[in-house]
Amino acid sequence: MEQISLLPVREFPDRGTKWLLESPENVFGLLQILDAEIANRLDYSRLQDQKTSFVLDSLRKQESDLLFLAPIKDTAREILIYILIEHQSEPVMSMGFRLLFYMTLVWDKQRREWERDKVKEKFPLLFFLIKLFLLGKEKVWKESEWRFHPILPVLFYTGESDWNTSLSVTALMDVPEEFERFVPSHETLFLNLHAIAPEQLTAKEHPFGWIARILKKEKAKSEALISELKQAVEKIDKLTVEQRIQWLRAIHYILLLIYHRREPEEHEQLTEIVLKSVQNRRRQEEVSQMGRTIAQAFIEEGEQRGREKGQIETTQSNTLDALNARFTLPYSTLAELKERIQRIEGLSVLQRLHIDAVKVKSLDDFVKRLDELQV
C-alpha cells in the first residue's frame, strides 16, 4: 500500500504549501485552476519530482519552489513544471526577472549534466563501470542530441496585497517600444490566491481547490472560516478508498493550518468541525488521532520555542556584554549593535557571533561579520 510521510508540525510555516504540492494530484489541481487545457495534456501518473530547489538562500523565508518533469500525453516529449510559491505579503517588482533567472538555472543544470556526459565519453571504461553500478540506467547524450526541456512556470502567490505588478522583464526597464522585442519574455501561470473568486478555485471540484479556499480564508472571522471549512471537508471526504493518500494529505494540511494560523482558543472547536464533517467512522478515528498528535506536538513545540527563545536572548546578551567588556562601547554604538544582534533569530548563528565577540581583534572586524550576515 502507498505510504505518505506526514509533515512535522514545526515545518508547516516553511514547508506547508510546498508539501501539499509534492503530490502529483495537487499539481494537477493547481494547473487545472489556471489552465485546464494545459493541465489535461500532462501525464501525472508519471510525474517526477526533481527534488531540487533554485531559490536563493537569502529568499528562502519568503519563497519555496518545486520542479517536476512531466510527460506530455500522446507524445514522446516531456516538459518541466516549475512552481514558485511566494509567501511575501507584498508584490515583488522583480518577480518577472526572478522567474526567468530561476528558469535559466534549471536549463543550466541540464546543460551541466550534458557537459558531464561529454567527459564520460572521453573515459569509456570509467563510464562502463558507472553504468554497471547504476544497472544500465545512465545515458550519455551526444551534443547533437542536446535538447532543453521547455518549462511551464507557475507562480502561486499567497499574500493578501493586490498584485498589480507585471511579471515581464520589461517592467524593470525603460525601453523604447521598438526595442522590446529584444527583451526575453515568457508567459507565467499566475494564481493570486486572495484575488481569485472562490468559485473559480472549485469550478472543477478538485480537492486542491477546496483546500485553497480554506487557505484563502485563513485569517477570516471565525464564522466565515467555519462555513468554508465544513463545505471543503465534506467535499474532500468524497475521495474514495483508493484515494486515501490524497485524503490524508488534505486533512493533515487543514489541521496543521488550523493550529498554525488560528488562535489557540479556536483549535479544539475547528478540529471538531473537521471531525464532524467526515462521515466514515474509520476516517473519523484517523482525524481524531491526527488532531491529538498535532495538538501534543504543538504544545511540545511551544515549550521548545520557549527554551530556544531563552537561549537566544541569553546569547544575544552575552555577545553584547563581551563586546562592551573588551571595547568599552559608547551608548549609541551599544544601542545600534543591540538592535542589529536582536534581529538575528538563529541560535547557531548567534553562538558563532558570541565566539567572534570574544576573539575578534577589533570592533570593526565584528561589524564586518554583521555586515556579512546582512543585519
N, C-alpha and C positions, 0 to 999 in steps of 0.2 A: 504493500500500500504506500502511495506517495506520502511523504512527510513534509513538515514545514517547521522551520526554526522561528519561533515567535520572537518578536523584537523585545529585547530587555527594556524594562521600564525607563531606566535612566537615559537610554539612547533616543527616546522619542523626539525630544526637541530638535536634535541634529539630524536624525535619520528617518523620522516617521513617514513622511511623504515618499521619500526615496524607497524605503522598504515596501510601501504599498505598491509602488510601480515596478518593483522587481518581478512582479507576477505578469507573465505574458497576457493573461486575460485582462488585467487592468491597463496594460499598454494599449490593447485593442479598444477598451472602453474610452480611454483618453483620446485616441485618434478618431474614434467614431464620433465623438462630440465635435471635433474640429473639422474633419473632412471624411465623411462616411465612405465616399467613393475610393479615396486613397486607402482608408482603413481596411476595406474589403478586398483590396488587391494583395494583401500580405498574408503569409502563412505563419500563424502564431504558434502552431504546434511544433515548428522547428526554429523558433526564435532563440537566438544565442546571446546571452548576456556576456559582454566582452570583459566584465569585471575590471574596469579601469576608469579613472577619473582624470579630467583635464583642467579642473578648476584650480586656480592659483591658490597657494596656501593662505595668502592674505585675504582671500574672499570666501574661505570655507565656512565662516559663520553665517554668511548670507546667501550662499549658493550651494547647490549639490547637483550632480549630473549622473546620467546613465547613458550607456551606449549599447545598442543591440544590433546584431546582424540578422536581417530578416529576408527569407526567400520571397521572391515575387511570384505569385501563383501563375501557373501555366507557362512559366518561362524557366530558363536555366540561370537567371540573373538574381542578384541579391542587392539589397540596399541597407545602408546603416541608418538607424534611428537614433538621433542624438537628442536627449531630453535634458533641458536645463531647468532646474527648479529654483525660482528666485523668491527668497523669503523676505527681502527688504520691504519695508513699509512704503518706500518712495520709489517712483520710476527711476530708471538709470539711463541717462542721456547716451552713454557709450555702449548700450546693450547691442546695437547692430554690429558694431566693431567687435565687441567681445565674443559674440556668437561666431562671427567669421574667423576670429583668432582661434577659438576652440576647434572649429571645423578644420582649419589648416593643420592644427596639431594632430587631429585624427588622421588626416591624409599623410602627414609626415611620419607618423608611427607606421603606417602601411609601407611607405617608401623605405624606411629603415629596415623593415623586415625583408624587403626585396634586396636591399644592399647586402644584408647579412647572407642572403641566399647566394649572391654573386661570389662571396668569399668561399662559401661551401663548394661552389663549382670548381674552385682552384685547388681544393683539398678533398678529392673524391673519397679517399679511404676514411678520413675523419667523418665525412658526411654519411658514408655507408654504416659506420658504427652508430651514428646518431639515429639513422633510420631504423637500424636493428633494435636500438634501445627503445625507440618510440613505436615499435611494431609496425613500421612502414607508414605511419600516418603523416610524416613530414613530406612536404613537397617543395622542390626548388623551382622558382619562377624565373624563366628566361626574360631578359629585358624586353624582348619583342612581345611578351605576353602580359606585361605590366598594365593593369587597369585599375584606376582608383574606384572604390565603391562610391556611388552617389550617396549624399547624406540628406536625410529628411530632418531638418532642425525643428525642434518643438520647444517653445518657451511656456512654462507653467508658472504664472505669477500669482502668488497668494496674498500680496499686500493689499491694503484697503484703499490706498490713494488712487485717484484716476490716473490712467496711463495714457497721456496724450503725446508721448514722445515717439517719434518714428523709429522703426527698427532697421532703417537703412544706414549704410556707412556715410552716405552723402549728407545726412543730418548733422554730421560733425564737420562738414566742410563748407567753405564759402566758395562754391564752384559755379562758374557760368554754365548755363543750361547746355550749350553745345559741347561741353567737356564732360558732362555727367556720364556719357556712355563709356568713358574710360575708367569709371569707378566700379570696383567689384560689387555685384549685387546678388541677392538671393531672397527667395520668399521664406517666411517663417510661419509655422502654425503656432498661433498665439492664443493661449487660454488665460484670460484675465478673470480670475475666479469671482471677484466681487463685482465685476461689471456685467457678467453674463446673466441672463434671466434663468431662474431655477428650472423652468420648463425646458429650456434648451439642454440643460445638463442631463435630463432624464427623458429626452424625446425618444431615445432608443431603448429605454427601460433597462439599461445596463447597470449592474450593481455599482460600478465605479462612479457613475453619475449620481447615485443616491448618496454615496459616501461624500462626494464633492459638495452636495447640497448641505450636509451636516457641517462640513468644514467651512462652508460659506457662512453658516450661522453660528460659528463657534463663540462669538462674542455678543450674540444677540441676547435679548431679555429671555428669562427662563421660559416663559410661555411659548415664545416663538421657537426656541430650540426644542422644547418638548414635542411640539406639534410635528416638527421636521423629523425628529428622532423616531417617533412612533411610526410614521409613514415609511421612512427609509428602512428601518429594521424589518418591518413587515414585508417589504418588497424583497430585501436581501434574503429573508428567511425562506423565500420560494425557491432558492437554489436547491438542486436535487442532491441526493446522497452522493452521486458521482462528482458533484461539485463541492464536496465538503471542504477541501483545502481553500477554495475561493471564499466560502462562507466563513471559515475560521479566520482567515486573514482580515476580512472585512470587520467582523465583530471585535476581534482583538484590537484593531486600529481604532474603532469607535470608542471602546472602553478606555484605551490609552488617551485618546483625545479628551474624554470627559475628565480624567484625573489630572491631566496636564494643563488644560485650558479653562476649566471651570473652578469656581470657588469650592473649598473643602466641604462646606455645608451642603452643597448640591450633589456631591459624589454618590451618596447612597441612594437618593431619590432617582437620579438619572440612570444609575446602574439597574435599579429595579424596573424602570420603564423599558430598558433594553430586554431584561429578563422576561417581562410580561408580554412583550411584542413577539417573542419566539414561541411557537406553538408546540413543537415536538419536545416531549419530556427529556429525552436524552440530550438534546441540544440545550435545553434549559439548564441541565446539570453542568454542561460544559461552560455555559455563560456564567453560572454561579461560581464555578471553580476558578475561571479566569478572573472574575471580579475580585474574589478573595485574594488570589495570588497577587494581582496588581495592587490592591489596597495595602497588603502587607509589605510588598516591595516598596511602595510609595512611602510608607512610614519609615522603613529602614533607610531608604534613600534620603529622606528628610533628616534623619539622625546623622547620616554620613555627611550630608551637606553642612549640617551644623558643626560637626567636628572639623571638616575641611575649612569652613569659614573661620573658625577659631585659629587654626594653624596658619591660614593666610594672613589674618590680622596680626598674629604674633610675629610672623616672618617679616611682614612689612615694617612693623615697629622696630624689630631687631636690626633691620637693614639701615633704617634712618638713624638709630642710636649709634651704630658702628661708624657711619659716615660722620656724624656730629662729633663723636669722640675723637676721631682721627684728624678731622679738618676744621673743627670749630666753626660751624656754618653760621652765617648771618641769618636772621629770622626769615627774610624774604627768600633766600636760597633754600632754606629748610622747607618752607611752605610750598615752594614750587616743586621740589623733589618729592615731597609727601603726596602732592596731587598726582604727579606722574606715576609714582610707585603704586598708589592705590587704584590706578586704572588697570593694573595687571591682575588677572584673575587666576592664572595658572600657578599652582603651588610649586611645581618643579622649577618653573622659570624664576619664581621669587627666591627659591632656595639657592639657585645659582647666582642670582643677584646679591644675595646676602654674602656668599663667599667672595664675590667680586668686591663688595664693600669693605671686606676685611683685608683683601690682598692688593687692590689697585694702588699704584704709586701716587696717583693724583686724582683730585675730584674730576678733572677734565676727562680722564680715562673712564671714570664711572659714567659720566654724562654721555660719552660716546657710545657706551654699552646700551644706555637707554635709547639713544637715537637709532641704534641698530634694530631695536625692538619696536621702533616707531611709536613710542609712548612719550 
